Amino acid sequence: MENQNKQSNNQSRREFLSNAALLTLGAGTILSACGEKKDQLVPLKPADQLYIPTLTDKAVDGAPLKAGLVGCGGRGRGAAYNFLDAADNVTIVALGDVFEDRVKGFQKELKDNKQIDIPDANCFVGFDAYKKVMDTDIDVVLVATPPVFRAEHYKYAVEKGKHAFLEKPIAVDAVGYRTLIAAAKQAATKGLCCVTGTQRHHQRCYVESYKQVQAGLIGEITGGNVYWNQNMLWYRTRENGWSDMEWMIKDWVNWKWLSGDHIVEQHVHNIDVFNWFYGKKPIKATAFGARHRRITGDQYDMFSVDFEYEGGIHMHSMCRQIDGCNNNVSEFIQGTKGSWNSADMKIRDLQGNVIWEYDWEKEKADWKQNDPYTLEHVNLITCIRNKKPICQVEETAISSLCAVMGREAAYTGQEVTWDQISSSELNYMPAKLEMSNVDMSAYTVPVPGSGK
């Protein structure tokens, strides 16, 4: 989980409060100079039109819920524990993965750690394991496979009438995006719930910041910057006996067909935050990227993207995975009256004075559960039990495709529009899925301007 930088304002709190009144609103504080005439806030969106998730310590009590897990790697196991910690009277009853050792390993882990005994008959292996999991009598499916598979897996979940948790991103190409949009419409007619892994939407400091921005505290949004710059992620060195397909899937975070590249797999979080706060999607992207030090796979090390929105609003997106460089995971949004920065969860006016800040101590005092990965499931289970459908698929599919649009602009060196990318036939799914050797010449590092 990303660290939230809780820097203090240069001006001491004691000095500032000697000339200010302290007003409490939600889980934050608004600081307003005494005697100063303030402009009336003009909301960007009425409060009754905002979706604010249920972020209680545990989900509401209700009928038992049985879940199946598809993808038993690190994130899948984490999602399973998050689901179990989010509510009482919930359990895991089926497991699926392309690798038997992962299924068997987590089967044993659940028995040892949670006293959940999943029978061998409900443990499935192979590229079709997701269907076998969803063909059981589960209520909810947790999907944490490599991103390229998530669109098809969600499509099948909707066909089978299952509620779902989908880890982000949920699309790595245009075909996957359209598959998701169609499935989300079908899910709505069936009253199905789906929460996605854009956990900022279930992180209290982000939710409270969103409420303040929508209330008009920074005025009309005029632009922003979003960042995910960090050291290189993990990789897997190929071992003797591994086929090409086995190696790529075990090393999936470094292959663009599996992960979408790190601008999609990871940086989607930050792009999504700007789209969420602004309430719009970009109309085009201009970008560049490069590869210098990545050890495996066919991805880039860095991307820089200029996303343009209607009305000439620009958002600069920057992501990098290179060791030894400056790290920054945050979002900054500028408005006509001030700005919001997630690095310290503060809102400042145009003169740089802090006028709102998130109250971290109040959150600690009021709540025991402060993990957004678990709170995602708290909200999902509450919505299921209260029969109040929620579906985050469309907004996360849009953010995923925004990242794809930026990626393709960098790969090609060309400007890419939303209309172009959303209607394209870009499809990263191989025609044939089996654990065998493949034509690896197809997996090359993109060269901008080459026309390829």
Disulfide bonds with the S-S distance in Angstrom:
none
